[in-house]
Amino acid sequence: MQAKTVGLLAVAAAAVGAAAWAFRDIPAAMGARPSPDRVRRSPQYRDGTFHNTATTRVAMPDAKTMREFLLGGQRREPTGRVPVVPPRFGAGQSPDSLHITWYGHASVLVELEGARVLIDPIWSDRCSPSGKVGPKRLHPVPVALEEIPPLDAILISHDHYDHLDMATVKALTVNQTAPFLVPLGVGAHLHRWGVPAHRIIELDWAESVDIAGLHLVATEAQHFSGRGLTRNGTLWSSWVIAGKNRRVFYTGDSGYFAGYAEIGAKYGPFDVTLMQIGAYDKAWPDIHMFPEEAIQAHLELVGGLLIPVHWATFNLALHSWSEPPDRLWAEAKARGVTMAVPKPGERVDAADPPPIDGWWQSIA
């Protein structure tokens, strides 16, 4: 009996140890709370949290939503291997050059007039505070992080795990020297993860900084934030990346809102818009755009080429894996919008975008 008890205790201890090992990074990954003195000056900050301009509903998943997520019949993963394109980088770019490389989800490299800007990089296998649980990557990253050439800026739209990844930030801190441009409050996370203070630039909406010949502006988005049980302690944003001759707009995560027309009038027209199209649902219509709304926003932004992001890489919603680009393509054709849907890793020349070939449909 004593031996059996000892055995059970050993098994229990091993289980506890395994759980502790699996979840050891969670406290650090959850980040840190910003100093109130840093965020309270923002017009978006009141009563202890940040707010959207409009009243928005961010509902917690109910029993019906969870049942649909677990038991619904949607095909939320590809049936075959997602084609990944080997990395390609430009050298000696002309003053008018603009290339976009989408690495999956919302991770994008913008090469604009000789400068390089990396957006919302996540290179981890899961978008989660733990490397053992949470949504897992549906295709490999097209390029190793250390293979990316020197960057001039790294932009973060908000602090959700599928946009701000601790392991990736730590690697970029070592492998790159570029500053991190983040919305107000997000710098506290980076500081906890070892990013030097001189490499953290926090901006409120409509604030800007000039780097490597680019004018970078944090602009409004309609979303929310949080890496733990509390929400909206840090700000969220979209981004304008403007050179002397070319401009790019990135939505970040956002519902459709009236501010797109204002951004287009003030900062546009844009040669390229990087539009969030995935992870939408009627249960949270205010904080993620449906594909048709992305087309409308693109038009209001006075966009040229539309490149969809925030799809294909992680299973984060109830819709089928291929539904976002299918709906977007149909709406783009109906409204005369020029669009490119690159494979992960494919480098797109904004002046000569590839024709749409429906590559995702054969593995849907």
SULPE-V64109 format. One record per run of one state. SS is the DSSP state (alpha for helix, beta for strand, coil for the rest). FROM is the first residue (numbers start at 1). TO is the last residue. If there is no record, write none. Layout:
ss=SS from=FROM to=TO
ss=SS from=FROM to=TO
This chain:
ss=coil from=1 to=1
ss=alpha from=2 to=22
ss=coil from=23 to=25
ss=alpha from=26 to=29
ss=coil from=30 to=35
ss=alpha from=36 to=39
ss=coil from=40 to=44
ss=beta from=45 to=46
ss=coil from=47 to=48
ss=beta from=49 to=50
ss=coil from=51 to=62
ss=alpha from=63 to=71
ss=coil from=72 to=83
ss=beta from=84 to=84
ss=coil from=85 to=97
ss=beta from=98 to=104
ss=coil from=105 to=106
ss=beta from=107 to=112
ss=coil from=113 to=114
ss=beta from=115 to=119
ss=coil from=120 to=125
ss=beta from=126 to=126
ss=coil from=127 to=135
ss=beta from=136 to=136
ss=coil from=137 to=144
ss=alpha from=145 to=147
ss=coil from=148 to=152
ss=beta from=153 to=155
ss=coil from=156 to=165
ss=alpha from=166 to=175
ss=coil from=176 to=178
ss=beta from=179 to=183
ss=coil from=184 to=186
ss=alpha from=187 to=192
ss=coil from=193 to=196
ss=alpha from=197 to=199
ss=beta from=200 to=203
ss=coil from=204 to=207
ss=beta from=208 to=211
ss=coil from=212 to=213
ss=beta from=214 to=219
ss=coil from=220 to=237
ss=beta from=238 to=242
ss=coil from=243 to=246
ss=beta from=247 to=250
ss=coil from=251 to=258
ss=alpha from=259 to=267
ss=coil from=268 to=269
ss=beta from=270 to=276
ss=coil from=277 to=281
ss=alpha from=282 to=284
ss=coil from=285 to=290
ss=alpha from=291 to=300
ss=coil from=301 to=302
ss=beta from=303 to=309
ss=coil from=310 to=322
ss=alpha from=323 to=335
ss=coil from=336 to=337
ss=beta from=338 to=340
ss=coil from=341 to=343
ss=beta from=344 to=344
ss=coil from=345 to=346
ss=beta from=347 to=349
ss=coil from=350 to=358
ss=alpha from=359 to=363
ss=coil from=364 to=364
